């Protein structure tokens, strides 16, 4: 079989997007802690439902890398059900190597409900308890580790051991909700073996257990945990990157656009940067690739429809406005 450039590891899900018609958003005075509100005990109308198959942080990254021309594989689990079979077909249609997607007897494929209102969404999640086991895998150039369930604590030890035995394999780490909840101590070896790390500002605050939103503080504090490169996103304010090897920082702008539905923006951004690095691009080049794919994804429903081919991505870069450039901070 063809050597794997990027092996993505993360839970696979089906997302059912329910577009709400009648809801409100209530926030604190500083527009923080926003809540999606619908009438309680009532019949709430919705506009449409759209089902997206074989998604999730890891699967999204695997499709992103495949669209950009790399040999991409996914390590994940599905149930032995019709949904699981549909997911395998969808991945294969997107040229993702599914040799490590395990169909487990007696389990259901993860199915999430996405409450879509305006341009944002609230997701109702439930993760099946799969028997996570890394087993024997071929040696990829990169591992892209992302969202796994609360049942996967022991599985991270398998990944840690693999990385320590194979130091030439580079790790990109984009932690999901449960991985953040596991805490720094439980995943200390994952952090120490990370080549490039991704999260948003609020996630960085939770990981570090600090209230500060100061980006230089957050970037360097995460880097002290072990990652060589740290990238923290801050919504429409762009993103920030820090390379501990050169002690250099950058502000990464968004690619100008008006979003339609934001699911998958972070996955597209992060996975595209990793793909660019795997293709031999410099860090500065890679940081400009990410916002382009992120922009394209949020113009459509779901996390994968808008993912670009390398040709299309490079076209967007060529016609980018002059304002779309990295700002070196130090």
C-alpha positions as CSV (number, residue, x, y, z in Angstrom):
1,X,0.0,0.0,0.0
2,X,1.0,3.6,-0.6
3,X,3.0,5.2,2.3
4,X,0.8,7.4,4.4
5,X,1.7,11.1,4.6
6,X,-0.8,12.0,7.3
7,X,-2.6,9.6,9.6
8,X,-5.5,11.4,11.3
9,X,-6.7,10.0,14.6
10,X,-10.1,11.1,15.9
11,X,-13.7,10.1,16.5
12,X,-15.9,9.8,13.4
13,X,-19.5,11.1,13.6
14,X,-22.5,11.9,11.5
15,X,-23.8,15.4,11.8
16,X,-27.5,16.2,11.2
17,X,-27.8,20.0,10.7
18,X,-31.2,21.3,11.9
19,X,-31.6,24.9,10.7
20,X,-33.7,26.7,13.3
21,X,-36.2,29.4,12.4
22,X,-37.4,30.6,15.8
23,X,-34.7,31.1,18.4
24,X,-32.8,33.8,20.2
25,X,-29.3,34.3,21.4
26,X,-28.8,35.7,24.9
27,X,-25.3,36.9,26.0
28,X,-23.7,38.7,28.9
29,X,-23.1,42.5,28.4
30,X,-19.6,41.8,27.0
31,X,-21.1,39.3,24.5
32,X,-19.6,36.4,26.4
33,X,-21.3,33.2,27.7
34,X,-24.0,33.3,24.9
35,X,-26.9,30.9,25.1
36,X,-29.1,29.6,22.4
37,X,-32.8,29.8,23.5
38,X,-35.9,28.2,22.2
39,X,-39.4,28.1,23.7
40,X,-39.6,25.4,26.4
41,X,-42.4,22.8,26.2
42,X,-43.4,24.1,22.8
43,X,-43.4,23.0,19.2
44,X,-40.3,24.8,17.7
45,X,-40.3,25.1,13.9
46,X,-37.2,24.4,11.8
47,X,-36.4,25.2,8.3
48,X,-34.4,22.2,7.0
49,X,-32.3,19.2,7.9
50,X,-29.1,18.3,6.2
51,X,-27.0,15.2,7.1
52,X,-23.3,15.2,6.7
53,X,-21.6,11.8,6.8
54,X,-18.1,10.8,8.1
55,X,-17.2,14.1,9.8
56,X,-15.5,15.0,13.1
57,X,-12.2,16.7,13.7
58,X,-10.0,13.7,12.6
59,X,-12.1,12.7,9.6
60,X,-12.3,16.4,8.4
61,X,-8.5,16.6,8.6
62,X,-8.1,13.4,6.6
63,X,-10.4,14.6,3.8
64,X,-8.6,18.0,3.8
65,X,-5.2,16.4,3.3
66,X,-6.6,14.1,0.6
67,X,-8.2,17.0,-1.3
68,X,-4.8,18.8,-1.2
69,X,-3.1,15.8,-2.8
70,X,-1.5,13.9,0.1
71,X,-1.7,10.2,0.9
72,X,-4.2,10.5,3.8
73,X,-5.5,7.8,6.2
74,X,-7.9,7.8,9.2
75,X,-7.7,5.9,12.4
76,X,-11.2,5.7,13.9
77,X,-14.2,3.5,14.8
78,X,-17.7,3.1,13.5
79,X,-20.5,0.9,14.6
80,X,-21.5,-2.3,12.7
81,X,-24.6,-0.5,11.3
82,X,-25.8,1.2,8.1
83,X,-24.4,4.5,9.3
84,X,-21.0,3.0,9.7
85,X,-21.0,1.5,6.2
86,X,-22.2,4.9,4.8
87,X,-19.2,6.6,6.5
88,X,-16.7,4.2,5.0
89,X,-18.1,4.8,1.6
90,X,-18.0,8.6,2.0
91,X,-14.3,8.5,3.2
92,X,-13.3,6.2,0.3
93,X,-15.2,8.5,-2.1
94,X,-12.9,11.3,-0.8
95,X,-9.8,9.2,-1.4
96,X,-9.1,8.6,2.3
97,X,-7.4,5.3,3.2
98,X,-9.7,3.5,5.5
99,X,-7.5,0.5,6.5
100,X,-7.5,1.8,10.1
101,X,-11.2,2.6,10.4
102,X,-12.6,-0.2,12.5
103,X,-16.2,-1.4,12.4
104,X,-17.0,-2.7,15.9
105,X,-19.7,-5.3,16.5
106,X,-22.5,-4.3,18.9
107,X,-21.7,-0.5,18.7
108,X,-23.5,2.3,17.1
109,X,-21.8,4.9,14.8
110,X,-21.6,8.3,16.6
111,X,-24.5,10.6,15.6
112,X,-24.7,14.2,16.5
113,X,-27.4,16.8,16.1
114,X,-26.3,20.3,15.1
115,X,-28.7,23.2,16.0
116,X,-27.9,25.7,13.4
117,X,-29.0,29.3,13.9
118,X,-27.8,32.4,12.0
119,X,-24.1,31.5,11.0
120,X,-23.2,29.5,14.1
121,X,-24.2,26.2,15.7
122,X,-24.7,24.3,19.0
123,X,-24.0,20.6,18.8
124,X,-25.7,17.8,20.8
125,X,-23.1,15.1,21.2
126,X,-22.9,11.5,22.3
127,X,-19.8,9.3,21.9
128,X,-20.0,5.6,21.8
129,X,-17.6,3.6,24.0
130,X,-15.3,2.0,21.5
131,X,-12.5,-0.4,22.4
132,X,-9.7,2.0,21.4
133,X,-6.5,0.1,20.5
134,X,-3.7,1.5,18.3
135,X,-2.3,-2.0,17.4
136,X,0.2,-2.3,14.6
137,X,0.2,0.7,12.2
138,X,2.5,1.6,9.3
139,X,4.8,4.6,10.0
140,X,3.2,7.8,8.5
141,X,5.2,11.1,8.1
142,X,2.7,12.9,10.4
143,X,0.0,11.9,12.9
144,X,-2.8,14.4,13.2
145,X,-4.4,13.8,16.7
146,X,-7.7,15.4,17.4
147,X,-11.1,14.9,19.2
148,X,-11.6,11.6,21.0
149,X,-14.2,10.6,23.5
150,X,-14.1,10.5,27.3
151,X,-13.6,6.7,27.0
152,X,-10.2,7.1,25.3
153,X,-7.8,8.0,28.2
154,X,-5.9,4.7,28.0
155,X,-5.7,5.0,24.2
156,X,-3.6,8.1,24.5
157,X,-1.0,6.0,26.3
158,X,-0.7,3.8,23.2
159,X,-0.2,7.0,21.1
160,X,2.4,8.3,23.6
161,X,4.4,5.0,23.4
162,X,4.2,4.9,19.6
163,X,5.6,8.5,19.4
164,X,8.4,7.8,21.8
165,X,9.4,4.7,19.8
166,X,9.1,6.5,16.5
167,X,10.5,10.0,17.1
168,X,10.8,10.7,13.3
169,X,6.9,10.7,13.1
170,X,5.8,14.3,13.6
171,X,2.7,15.0,15.7
172,X,0.0,17.7,15.1
173,X,-2.3,18.0,18.1
174,X,-5.7,19.8,17.9
175,X,-7.3,18.7,21.2
176,X,-11.1,18.2,21.5
177,X,-13.4,18.9,24.4
178,X,-12.6,15.7,26.3
179,X,-8.9,15.8,25.7
180,X,-8.9,19.3,27.2
181,X,-10.9,18.0,30.2
182,X,-8.3,15.2,30.7
183,X,-5.8,17.9,31.7
184,X,-2.2,18.7,31.1
185,X,-0.8,16.1,33.5
186,X,-2.7,13.1,31.9
187,X,-1.5,14.1,28.4
188,X,1.9,15.5,29.3
189,X,3.8,13.2,26.9
190,X,1.4,14.1,24.1
191,X,2.2,17.8,24.6
192,X,5.9,17.1,24.9
193,X,6.0,15.2,21.6
194,X,3.9,17.7,19.6
195,X,5.5,19.4,16.6
196,X,2.5,21.8,16.1
197,X,-0.4,22.5,18.4
198,X,-3.8,24.2,17.6
199,X,-6.6,25.6,19.7
200,X,-8.7,28.7,20.1
201,X,-8.3,31.4,22.8
202,X,-11.0,30.0,25.1
203,X,-9.5,26.5,24.8
204,X,-6.1,27.8,25.7
205,X,-7.5,29.5,28.8
206,X,-9.1,26.2,29.9
207,X,-5.9,24.2,29.2
208,X,-3.8,26.6,31.2
209,X,-6.4,27.4,33.8
210,X,-5.8,31.1,33.4
211,X,-8.2,34.0,32.8
212,X,-5.8,36.1,30.7
213,X,-6.6,36.6,27.0
214,X,-3.2,38.0,26.3
215,X,-2.0,36.1,23.2
216,X,1.8,36.3,23.8
217,X,1.2,34.9,27.3
218,X,-1.1,32.1,26.0
219,X,1.2,31.2,23.1
220,X,4.4,30.9,25.2
221,X,2.6,29.2,28.1
222,X,1.3,26.4,25.8
223,X,4.8,26.2,24.2
224,X,6.3,25.5,27.7
225,X,4.2,22.3,27.8
226,X,6.3,21.0,24.9
227,X,4.8,21.9,21.4
228,X,7.5,23.4,19.1
229,X,4.9,25.5,17.3
230,X,1.7,26.9,18.8
231,X,-1.2,28.3,16.8
232,X,-4.1,30.0,18.6
233,X,-7.2,31.2,16.7
234,X,-9.3,34.2,17.8
235,X,-12.3,34.2,15.5
236,X,-12.6,37.1,13.1
237,X,-9.6,38.7,14.8
238,X,-7.4,36.1,13.0
239,X,-4.9,33.7,14.6
240,X,-1.6,33.9,16.2
241,X,1.4,31.6,15.8
242,X,4.6,31.1,17.9
243,X,7.7,29.1,16.9
244,X,9.7,28.3,20.0
245,X,12.7,27.3,17.9
246,X,13.2,30.8,16.5
247,X,11.3,32.7,19.2
248,X,9.2,34.2,16.4
249,X,5.5,35.2,16.5
250,X,3.0,36.1,13.7
251,X,-0.5,37.5,13.4
252,X,-2.4,35.5,10.7
253,X,-5.3,37.4,9.1
254,X,-8.6,35.8,8.0
255,X,-9.1,35.5,4.3
256,X,-11.9,38.1,3.6
257,X,-15.4,36.5,3.4
258,X,-18.9,36.5,4.7
259,X,-19.6,33.2,6.5
260,X,-22.7,31.1,5.8
261,X,-22.2,28.3,8.4
262,X,-19.1,28.1,10.5
263,X,-18.8,24.3,11.3
264,X,-15.3,23.0,10.4
265,X,-13.5,26.3,10.1
266,X,-11.0,25.4,12.7
267,X,-10.4,21.9,11.3
268,X,-9.9,23.2,7.8
269,X,-7.5,25.9,9.1
270,X,-5.4,23.5,11.2
271,X,-5.3,20.6,8.9
272,X,-4.4,22.7,5.9
273,X,-1.4,24.2,7.7
274,X,-0.2,20.7,8.6
275,X,-0.7,19.5,5.1
276,X,1.4,22.4,3.8
277,X,4.2,21.6,6.2
278,X,4.0,17.9,5.1
279,X,4.3,19.1,1.5
280,X,7.6,20.9,2.4
281,X,6.2,24.4,2.7
282,X,7.9,26.8,5.1
283,X,6.0,27.7,8.3
284,X,5.2,31.2,7.0
285,X,3.8,29.8,3.8
286,X,1.8,27.1,5.6
287,X,0.2,29.7,7.9
288,X,-1.2,31.5,4.9
289,X,-2.7,28.3,3.5
290,X,-4.9,27.7,6.5
291,X,-7.2,30.8,6.3
292,X,-8.0,30.1,2.6
293,X,-9.4,26.6,3.2
294,X,-11.2,27.8,6.3
295,X,-12.8,30.6,4.3
296,X,-14.0,28.2,1.7
297,X,-15.5,25.7,4.2
298,X,-17.7,28.3,6.0
299,X,-19.4,29.3,2.7
300,X,-21.2,25.9,2.7
301,X,-23.0,23.7,5.2
302,X,-20.8,21.2,7.1
303,X,-17.1,20.7,7.5
304,X,-16.1,19.1,4.2
305,X,-18.1,20.4,1.2
306,X,-16.0,23.5,0.9
307,X,-12.5,21.9,1.3
308,X,-10.4,22.9,-1.6
309,X,-8.0,21.1,-4.0
310,X,-4.5,22.3,-4.0
311,X,-5.1,24.0,-7.4
312,X,-8.1,25.9,-6.2
313,X,-6.3,26.9,-3.0
314,X,-3.4,28.3,-4.9
315,X,-5.7,30.2,-7.1
316,X,-7.2,32.0,-4.1
317,X,-3.7,32.8,-2.8
318,X,-2.8,34.3,-6.2
319,X,-5.9,36.6,-6.2
320,X,-5.8,37.4,-2.4
321,X,-6.0,41.1,-1.5
322,X,-2.8,42.8,-0.5
323,X,-4.0,43.0,3.0
324,X,-3.9,39.2,3.3
325,X,-0.4,38.8,4.6
326,X,1.3,37.7,7.8
327,X,2.3,40.3,10.4
328,X,5.6,39.5,12.1
329,X,5.2,40.4,15.8
330,X,8.8,39.7,16.9
